[in-house]
Amino acid sequence: MGVVLLLKLVILLAIKMVWFSEPTVPLDGSERVGAHLLGTPNSLTLNEEKPR
């Protein structure tokens, strides 16, 4: 029983190290969020297709 729990713990820690090792933060994330929330145009305008 203890071996199974230890094995599960090792697997979960390995998964955490592989997929969740560092946060992914965009370079201008706070500027883009502020522009979106406040309605101000940002310097990076994304080309969006108009609805049909």
C-alpha positions in Angstrom: 0.0 0.0 0.0 2.8 2.4 0.9 4.7 1.6 -2.2 1.7 2.5 -4.4 1.2 5.8 -2.6 4.9 6.6 -3.0 4.8 5.7 -6.7 1.7 8.0 -7.2 3.6 10.8 -5.4 6.6 10.4 -7.7 4.4 10.4 -10.8 2.6 13.5 -9.7 5.8 15.4 -8.9 7.2 14.4 -12.3 4.1 15.7 -14.0 4.4 18.9 -12.1 8.0 19.4 -13.0 7.4 18.7 -16.7 4.3 20.7 -17.4 4.1 23.3 -14.6 7.7 24.2 -14.0 7.4 27.9 -14.8 4.6 30.4 -15.4 3.9 31.6 -18.9 3.4 35.3 -18.9 3.1 37.2 -22.1 5.5 40.1 -22.7 3.0 42.9 -22.7 0.2 41.1 -20.8 -0.7 43.9 -18.4 -0.9 46.4 -21.2 -3.1 44.2 -23.3 -5.4 43.5 -20.3 -5.6 47.2 -19.4 -6.4 48.1 -23.0 -9.1 45.5 -23.2 -10.7 46.5 -19.9 -10.5 50.2 -20.3 -11.3 50.3 -24.0 -8.2 52.1 -25.0 -6.5 51.0 -28.2 -3.2 49.3 -27.8 -0.1 49.5 -30.0 -0.6 45.9 -31.0 -3.7 45.8 -33.1 -4.8 42.3 -34.1 -6.3 41.9 -37.5 -9.7 40.4 -36.9 -11.9 39.1 -39.6 -15.3 40.8 -39.6 -18.4 38.6 -39.0 -20.2 37.4 -42.1 
